[in-house]
Amino acid sequence: MKTALTPARFRTLILNWFDQHGRKLLPWQINKTPYRVWLSEIMLQQTQVNTVIPYFLRFLQQFPDLRSLASAHEDAVLHLWAGLGYYSRARNLHRAAQWLTQHSAGEFPDEIDKLIAIPGIGPSTAGAISALAFNKRATILDGNVKRVLARLHGIRTPINEKKTEKALWDIAENYTPNKRIADYTQAMMDLGATCCTRANPTCTTCPLKQHCVAYDLGIVNKLPAKKATKTLPIKQATFVILKKGEAVLLQKRPSSGIWGGLWSLPEIVGKPNKKKVRAFCLDQFQLSIADFKSLSSFRHTFTHYHLDIFPVLVTLQTKLPKKVDDQLQIWYNPEHPEPIGLPKPIQTIMRQFYDPAHPLRKIKQRSRGARTTSPTGRTR
């Protein structure tokens, strides 16, 4: 006969499991501070632990505390974030550090409502910071916790509906203890990340299996349910490579939107053709082209669409300008890189182009003796 799963029983099972199987030596758990907890929680949004760890360690080496992050150039922050994705997190992280130094004397508040006021911090992240950094009673509902609770209670309504999310918040709040809150919070995240996983969960080792509705009904792999998603549309973009010696022209993207604040190759909407590339170079840079050579195309997937990327190497009839607007454009030499943020697809193009074994590596533009200009205007 099964025992009733009261909140007290639930907490006991979760904490006993955590004592034996929980993760206790993650980098942000060692020498724990509110800053380290906050940094890890922002990085862990929509990103797995194993991916985050090297980024966290590099970031902490460069910016060991809030004030060093607040005083950093945005390019330096985005440079360390490059490849981690969801770049608004990095921009919000930087803004939050500046906000905290200005409004909170560089100290993190421990109250939920004050944490939510900080850029980039929502209710679940605020709860995690309050619980993990300050051991204060606070509820979290990240993706791992949603999955555990949806399966445990056999919730079949789509998890991304507001009504379902509210129900899950109520359940999570009911289970949240008054004691050992930091351990409990970590336990809930760990259970979802290591046992009650999205695919191939190890139900036989789960402390909640005797009470899990999804396990009883054999529908674990069907929960949590989500609204049917539309097929992602496909877009195309041409990325123009203008070379000056070994340097490539990059442009700073607007702070909002895809790759906000990062540096990218000049972009043309759609697939490349000679007429389009010629008109673009003439209109944007007052440059006449002789021809262009296509590099290998590839696809990059965003949350809402696929982007088919077509890099093209342009051969010019006219000389490149000696100077550019160094606030919005730079000559970037991958062999002597500046600490700036480059989107992962741009890094892919750079690797393809600057691979010594790649035949295009030997192609030279007519202009020579390039120098690179940093985001601050220094010429190298």
C-alpha positions as CSV (number, residue, x, y, z in Angstrom):
1,M,0.0,0.0,0.0
2,K,1.4,3.4,-1.0
3,T,1.9,6.1,1.6
4,A,0.3,9.4,0.9
5,L,2.6,11.9,-0.6
6,T,2.2,14.8,1.8
7,P,4.5,17.9,1.4
8,A,6.5,16.7,4.4
9,R,6.9,13.2,2.8
10,F,7.9,14.8,-0.6
11,R,10.6,17.0,1.1
12,T,12.0,14.0,3.0
13,L,12.3,11.9,-0.2
14,I,13.9,14.7,-2.1
15,L,16.4,15.7,0.6
16,N,17.4,12.1,1.3
17,W,18.0,11.6,-2.4
18,F,20.0,14.8,-2.6
19,D,22.2,13.7,0.4
20,Q,23.2,10.6,-1.6
21,H,23.1,11.7,-5.2
22,G,23.0,15.5,-5.4
23,R,25.6,17.6,-7.0
24,K,27.7,19.5,-4.4
25,L,31.0,20.3,-6.2
26,L,29.9,22.4,-9.1
27,P,32.2,25.4,-9.6
28,W,29.5,27.9,-8.3
29,Q,28.9,25.8,-5.2
30,I,32.5,26.2,-4.1
31,N,33.3,29.4,-2.2
32,K,29.6,30.3,-2.8
33,T,28.7,34.0,-3.1
34,P,25.6,35.7,-4.3
35,Y,27.6,36.9,-7.4
36,R,28.7,33.4,-8.3
37,V,25.2,32.0,-7.8
38,W,23.7,34.8,-9.9
39,L,26.2,34.3,-12.7
40,S,25.6,30.6,-12.8
41,E,21.8,30.9,-12.8
42,I,21.8,33.3,-15.7
43,M,24.2,31.0,-17.7
44,L,22.1,28.0,-16.9
45,Q,18.9,29.5,-18.3
46,Q,18.2,27.2,-21.3
47,T,21.7,25.7,-21.2
48,Q,23.0,22.5,-19.6
49,V,25.5,22.3,-16.8
50,N,28.3,20.7,-18.8
51,T,28.2,23.4,-21.4
52,V,28.1,26.2,-18.8
53,I,31.1,25.1,-16.7
54,P,33.9,26.2,-19.0
55,Y,32.1,29.5,-19.7
56,F,31.6,30.1,-16.0
57,L,35.2,29.5,-15.2
58,R,36.5,31.8,-18.0
59,F,34.0,34.5,-17.1
60,L,34.9,34.4,-13.4
61,Q,38.6,34.6,-14.2
62,Q,38.0,37.8,-16.2
63,F,35.3,39.2,-14.0
64,P,35.8,37.9,-10.5
65,D,33.3,40.2,-8.9
66,L,30.3,42.5,-9.6
67,R,32.4,45.7,-9.8
68,S,34.8,44.3,-12.4
69,L,31.9,43.2,-14.5
70,A,30.1,46.5,-14.1
71,S,33.2,48.4,-15.3
72,A,33.9,46.2,-18.3
73,H,33.3,47.1,-21.9
74,E,30.2,45.4,-23.4
75,D,32.4,43.9,-26.1
76,A,34.6,42.1,-23.5
77,V,31.4,40.6,-21.9
78,L,30.0,39.4,-25.2
79,H,33.4,38.0,-26.2
80,L,33.4,35.7,-23.2
81,W,29.7,34.8,-23.9
82,A,30.2,34.0,-27.6
83,G,29.0,30.6,-28.4
84,L,26.8,30.2,-25.3
85,G,23.8,31.7,-27.2
86,Y,20.8,33.8,-26.1
87,Y,23.0,36.9,-26.0
88,S,20.3,39.0,-24.3
89,R,21.4,37.2,-21.2
90,A,24.9,38.6,-21.5
91,R,23.7,42.1,-22.1
92,N,21.3,41.9,-19.2
93,L,24.1,40.5,-17.0
94,H,26.2,43.5,-17.8
95,R,23.3,46.0,-17.2
96,A,22.4,44.2,-14.0
97,A,26.0,44.6,-12.7
98,Q,25.9,48.3,-13.5
99,W,22.5,48.7,-11.9
100,L,23.5,46.9,-8.7
101,T,26.6,49.1,-8.3
102,Q,24.5,52.2,-8.8
103,H,21.4,51.3,-6.8
104,S,22.5,48.7,-4.3
105,A,26.1,49.6,-3.4
106,G,27.2,46.5,-5.3
107,E,25.3,44.2,-3.0
108,F,22.7,41.7,-4.0
109,P,19.3,41.9,-2.2
110,D,17.9,38.7,-0.8
111,E,14.2,39.6,-1.2
112,I,12.3,38.2,-4.2
113,D,10.6,41.5,-5.3
114,K,14.0,43.3,-5.2
115,L,15.7,40.6,-7.1
116,I,13.1,40.7,-9.8
117,A,13.7,44.4,-10.3
118,I,17.2,43.6,-11.5
119,P,17.6,43.3,-15.4
120,G,17.4,39.7,-16.6
121,I,16.0,38.2,-13.4
122,G,12.6,36.6,-13.5
123,P,10.6,34.9,-10.6
124,S,12.3,31.5,-10.8
125,T,15.8,32.9,-11.1
126,A,15.1,35.3,-8.2
127,G,13.9,32.3,-6.2
128,A,17.0,30.3,-7.0
129,I,19.3,33.2,-6.0
130,S,17.4,33.8,-2.8
131,A,17.4,30.1,-1.8
132,L,20.9,29.1,-2.9
133,A,22.8,32.3,-2.0
134,F,20.9,33.3,1.1
135,N,19.1,30.1,2.2
136,K,15.9,32.0,2.4
137,R,12.6,30.3,1.6
138,A,11.8,30.8,-2.0
139,T,10.1,28.8,-4.8
140,I,11.6,28.0,-8.1
141,L,10.0,26.7,-11.3
142,D,12.7,26.2,-14.0
143,G,12.4,23.7,-16.8
144,N,13.7,20.8,-14.6
145,V,11.3,21.4,-11.8
146,K,8.3,21.8,-14.3
147,R,9.2,18.4,-15.8
148,V,9.4,16.6,-12.4
149,L,6.1,18.0,-11.1
150,A,4.3,17.5,-14.4
151,R,5.2,13.8,-14.4
152,L,4.7,13.3,-10.7
153,H,1.1,14.7,-10.9
154,G,0.3,13.4,-14.4
155,I,-0.4,16.9,-15.7
156,R,-1.4,16.5,-19.3
157,T,-2.3,20.0,-20.3
158,P,0.5,21.8,-22.2
159,I,3.2,23.0,-19.9
160,N,3.6,26.2,-21.9
161,E,0.1,27.3,-21.2
162,K,-0.4,30.0,-18.5
163,K,-3.0,28.0,-16.7
164,T,-0.7,25.0,-16.4
165,E,2.2,27.1,-15.3
166,K,0.1,28.7,-12.5
167,A,-0.9,25.2,-11.3
168,L,2.7,24.2,-11.3
169,W,3.7,27.3,-9.3
170,D,1.0,26.4,-6.7
171,I,2.3,22.8,-6.4
172,A,5.9,24.0,-6.2
173,E,5.1,26.5,-3.5
174,N,3.2,23.9,-1.5
175,Y,6.2,21.6,-1.5
176,T,8.9,24.3,-0.7
177,P,10.2,23.7,2.9
178,N,11.2,26.2,5.5
179,K,14.4,24.5,6.4
180,R,17.4,23.3,4.3
181,I,16.0,25.5,1.5
182,A,19.3,25.7,-0.4
183,D,19.7,21.9,-0.4
184,Y,16.1,21.4,-1.4
185,T,16.3,23.9,-4.3
186,Q,19.5,22.3,-5.6
187,A,17.9,18.9,-5.2
188,M,14.9,19.7,-7.3
189,M,17.1,21.0,-10.1
190,D,19.4,18.0,-9.9
191,L,16.6,15.5,-9.9
192,G,15.3,17.0,-13.2
193,A,18.8,17.3,-14.7
194,T,20.2,13.9,-13.8
195,C,17.3,11.5,-13.2
196,C,13.9,12.8,-14.4
197,T,15.6,13.9,-17.7
198,R,13.7,15.0,-20.8
199,A,14.7,11.8,-22.7
200,N,15.4,8.4,-21.3
201,P,14.7,9.2,-17.6
202,T,16.1,6.7,-15.1
203,C,12.8,6.2,-13.3
204,T,14.1,3.1,-11.4
205,T,16.4,5.3,-9.3
206,C,13.9,8.1,-8.8
207,P,12.9,8.7,-5.1
208,L,9.4,9.7,-6.3
209,K,8.6,6.7,-8.5
210,Q,6.2,5.1,-6.0
211,H,4.1,8.3,-6.2
212,C,4.6,9.3,-9.8
213,V,1.4,9.2,-11.9
214,A,3.3,9.2,-15.2
215,Y,5.4,6.3,-14.1
216,D,2.3,4.3,-13.0
217,L,0.5,5.0,-16.3
218,G,3.6,4.3,-18.4
219,I,3.4,7.8,-20.0
220,V,6.7,9.3,-18.6
221,N,8.0,9.9,-22.1
222,K,4.8,11.7,-23.1
223,L,5.0,14.3,-20.3
224,P,5.4,17.2,-20.0
225,A,3.1,17.9,-22.9
226,K,3.6,21.1,-25.0
227,K,1.4,23.0,-27.4
228,A,2.0,21.8,-31.0
229,T,4.7,24.0,-32.5
230,K,4.6,25.2,-36.0
231,T,7.2,24.1,-38.5
232,L,10.0,26.6,-38.3
233,P,10.2,28.9,-41.4
234,I,13.5,29.0,-43.4
235,K,15.2,32.3,-44.2
236,Q,18.4,32.9,-46.2
237,A,21.2,35.4,-45.7
238,T,24.3,36.2,-47.6
239,F,27.4,37.3,-45.5
240,V,29.9,39.4,-47.4
241,I,33.6,38.9,-46.7
242,L,35.6,42.0,-47.5
243,K,39.3,41.4,-47.0
244,K,42.1,43.8,-46.4
245,G,45.3,41.8,-46.1
246,E,44.5,39.3,-43.5
247,A,41.7,41.4,-41.9
248,V,38.0,41.2,-42.5
249,L,35.4,44.0,-42.2
250,L,33.0,43.4,-39.4
251,Q,30.0,45.5,-38.4
252,K,28.4,46.0,-34.9
253,R,24.8,44.8,-34.8
254,P,22.1,46.8,-33.1
255,S,21.7,46.1,-29.3
256,S,18.3,44.6,-29.8
257,G,17.3,41.6,-32.0
258,I,19.3,38.6,-33.2
259,W,23.0,38.7,-32.1
260,G,22.3,42.1,-30.4
261,G,25.5,44.0,-29.7
262,L,27.8,41.4,-31.4
263,W,30.1,41.9,-34.4
264,S,29.1,40.3,-37.7
265,L,30.0,40.2,-41.4
266,P,27.9,42.6,-43.6
267,E,24.6,40.8,-44.3
268,I,22.3,40.7,-47.3
269,V,18.9,39.2,-47.1
270,G,18.4,36.2,-49.3
271,K,20.7,34.0,-51.4
272,P,23.7,35.6,-53.2
273,N,23.8,36.6,-56.8
274,K,26.2,38.9,-58.6
275,K,23.7,41.7,-59.2
276,K,22.6,41.8,-55.5
277,V,26.2,41.6,-54.1
278,R,27.4,44.3,-56.5
279,A,24.5,46.7,-55.6
280,F,25.0,46.1,-51.9
281,C,28.8,46.8,-52.0
282,L,28.2,49.9,-54.0
283,D,25.4,51.2,-51.9
284,Q,26.9,50.4,-48.5
285,F,30.6,50.9,-49.1
286,Q,30.9,52.7,-52.4
287,L,32.9,49.8,-53.7
288,S,32.8,48.2,-57.1
289,I,33.2,44.4,-57.3
290,A,34.8,42.3,-60.0
291,D,33.4,39.0,-58.8
292,F,32.7,36.9,-55.7
293,K,33.4,33.3,-54.7
294,S,31.0,31.3,-52.5
295,L,32.2,29.5,-49.5
296,S,30.4,26.4,-48.0
297,S,26.8,27.3,-47.0
298,F,25.3,25.9,-43.8
299,R,22.2,26.2,-41.6
300,H,21.9,27.8,-38.2
301,T,18.7,27.4,-36.2
302,F,17.2,30.1,-33.9
303,T,14.2,29.6,-31.6
304,H,11.8,30.8,-34.2
305,Y,13.4,30.0,-37.6
306,H,16.2,28.3,-39.5
307,L,18.7,30.6,-41.2
308,D,20.6,29.3,-44.3
309,I,23.9,31.1,-44.4
310,F,25.8,31.8,-47.6
311,P,29.2,33.3,-47.1
312,V,30.8,35.0,-50.1
313,L,34.3,36.3,-50.7
314,V,34.3,39.5,-52.7
315,T,37.0,40.5,-55.2
316,L,37.0,44.3,-55.7
317,Q,37.7,46.6,-58.6
318,T,38.3,49.6,-56.2
319,K,40.5,50.0,-53.2
320,L,39.2,49.5,-49.7
321,P,39.0,52.5,-47.5
322,K,42.0,53.0,-45.1
323,K,39.7,54.0,-42.2
324,V,36.2,53.0,-41.1
325,D,33.7,54.2,-38.5
326,D,35.4,52.4,-35.6
327,Q,32.2,52.7,-33.5
328,L,30.2,50.5,-36.0
329,Q,32.9,48.9,-38.2
330,I,36.3,47.4,-37.6
331,W,39.0,45.5,-39.5
332,Y,39.2,42.3,-37.7
333,N,42.2,39.9,-38.0
334,P,41.4,36.4,-36.7
335,E,45.1,35.7,-36.4
336,H,45.4,38.6,-33.9
337,P,41.8,38.7,-32.6
338,E,40.3,41.6,-30.6
339,P,38.2,40.6,-27.5
340,I,34.8,41.1,-29.1
341,G,31.7,39.1,-29.3
342,L,31.3,37.0,-32.5
343,P,28.2,35.0,-33.2
344,K,28.9,31.3,-33.5
345,P,28.0,31.2,-37.3
346,I,30.5,34.0,-37.9
347,Q,33.1,32.0,-36.0
348,T,32.3,29.1,-38.2
349,I,32.9,31.2,-41.3
350,M,36.1,32.5,-39.9
351,R,37.4,29.0,-39.2
352,Q,36.5,27.9,-42.7
353,F,38.2,30.8,-44.3
354,Y,41.3,30.9,-42.1
355,D,41.9,27.2,-42.0
356,P,45.5,26.9,-43.4
357,A,44.4,23.8,-45.3
358,H,41.4,25.5,-47.0
359,P,42.1,26.5,-50.6
360,L,40.4,29.9,-50.1
361,R,43.0,30.6,-47.4
362,K,45.5,31.4,-50.2
363,I,43.3,34.0,-51.9
364,K,44.5,37.5,-51.4
365,Q,42.7,40.8,-52.0
366,R,44.4,43.5,-54.0
367,S,45.0,45.7,-51.0
368,R,47.8,44.8,-48.6
369,G,49.3,45.8,-45.3
370,A,46.1,45.7,-43.3
371,R,46.0,46.8,-39.8
372,T,43.2,46.0,-37.3
373,T,41.3,48.7,-35.4
374,S,39.9,47.9,-32.0
375,P,36.4,48.9,-30.8
376,T,38.1,51.7,-28.8
377,G,39.7,53.1,-31.9
378,R,43.3,51.8,-31.4
379,T,45.1,50.7,-34.5
380,R,47.3,47.6,-34.2
